[in-house]
């Protein structure tokens, strides 16, 4: 599936349906983060090729990964970059991206530029790290 515009960044996260019970009303996913191309599994709670789940069982990402994505969104404000979000637990058509850019020892979230440079782990998503990462091309 081709994207309307090629993303300039890839953000790998790990969705988990078990978080729905423990987080209560915590935001479901990325709908309020503009400029992100988000997989249906994170928006609707299910996706093509995913095991069937009840509609009331949302597919959430952990709070630290959501906070990192919000920091990224703030850092990107005013830029023309596009971020494609890939759920490593349900990659679907993005499986090749997961296999290309991630290893089993990576700590999510992982942000990857087109040149292969990466930020790994929620603690790396600080304002200064993001500014340096996004400023370099």
C-alpha positions in Angstrom: 0.0 0.0 0.0 1.6 3.3 -1.1 1.2 6.3 1.1 -0.1 9.6 -0.1 3.2 11.2 0.9 6.3 9.3 1.8 7.0 9.6 5.6 10.2 11.2 6.5 10.3 9.5 9.9 9.2 6.0 11.2 8.0 5.6 14.8 7.9 2.1 16.0 5.7 1.4 19.0 4.3 -1.7 20.7 0.6 -2.0 21.1 -0.9 -4.1 23.9 -4.6 -4.9 24.3 -4.1 -5.8 28.0 -3.5 -2.1 28.8 -7.2 -1.3 28.2 -8.2 -2.7 31.6 -5.3 -1.2 33.6 -5.3 2.3 32.1 -9.1 3.0 32.2 -9.7 6.3 30.4 -6.1 6.9 29.4 -6.1 8.2 25.8 -6.5 5.3 23.3 -3.8 6.2 20.9 -2.7 8.8 18.4 -5.9 10.5 17.0 -5.1 13.8 18.5 -1.5 13.9 17.1 -1.6 15.5 13.7 0.8 14.7 11.0 1.1 11.0 12.0 0.2 8.2 9.7 -1.2 5.7 12.2 -2.1 2.1 11.7 -5.8 1.1 12.1 -4.8 -1.3 14.9 -4.0 1.7 17.2 -7.0 3.8 16.1 -9.8 1.3 16.0 -8.7 -1.6 18.2 -8.4 -4.1 15.4 -6.8 -4.5 12.1 -6.5 -6.7 9.0 -4.6 -9.8 9.9 -5.1 -9.2 13.6 -6.7 -11.9 15.8 -10.4 -11.1 16.3 -11.0 -9.0 19.4 -14.2 -7.6 20.8 -14.9 -4.0 19.7 -14.7 -2.9 23.3 -11.1 -4.1 23.7 -9.0 -1.2 22.4 -5.4 -1.7 21.3 -3.3 0.7 23.4 0.3 1.7 23.6 2.0 2.1 27.0 2.0 5.5 28.6 5.8 6.0 28.2 5.5 5.4 24.4 2.5 7.7 24.1 4.4 10.5 26.0 7.4 10.0 23.7 5.1 10.4 20.7 3.6 13.5 22.1 7.1 15.0 22.6 7.9 14.1 19.1 4.7 15.8 17.9 5.6 19.0 19.8 9.1 18.9 18.3 7.6 18.6 14.8 5.2 21.4 15.1 5.5 23.7 12.1 7.7 21.3 10.1 6.6 19.5 7.0 7.7 16.1 8.1 5.5 13.1 8.1 5.7 10.3 10.7 4.5 6.8 10.0 3.7 4.9 13.1 4.3 1.2 13.0 2.9 -1.2 15.6 5.5 -3.9 16.0 3.0 -6.2 17.6 0.7 -6.0 14.6 2.8 -4.8 11.7 0.6 -6.2 8.9 1.8 -4.6 5.7 4.7 -2.9 7.5 6.4 -6.2 8.6 9.3 -5.5 6.2 9.9 -2.2 8.0 10.1 -3.9 11.3 12.4 -6.5 10.0 14.6 -3.9 8.3 15.0 -1.4 11.2 14.5 -3.3 14.5 16.2 -6.1 16.4 14.9 -8.1 19.3 17.0 -6.0 21.7 15.6 -2.6 20.7 13.7 -0.6 23.4 10.5 0.9 22.2 9.6 3.4 21.0 12.2 3.7 18.2 12.3 6.7 15.9 14.1 6.2 12.6 15.1 8.8 10.0 15.4 8.0 6.3 19.2 7.9 6.7 18.9 5.2 9.3 19.7 7.3 12.3 17.7 6.3 15.4 16.4 7.4 18.8 15.6 4.4 21.0 13.6 4.2 24.2 11.2 6.7 25.8 13.9 8.3 27.8 15.7 9.4 24.6 12.8 11.5 23.5 13.8 14.7 25.3 13.4 18.1 23.8 17.1 18.5 23.3 17.6 15.0 21.8 14.6 15.5 19.5 15.8 18.9 18.4 19.3 17.6 17.5 17.8 14.4 15.9 15.4 16.4 13.8 17.8 19.1 12.9 20.4 16.8 11.4 19.7 15.4 8.0 
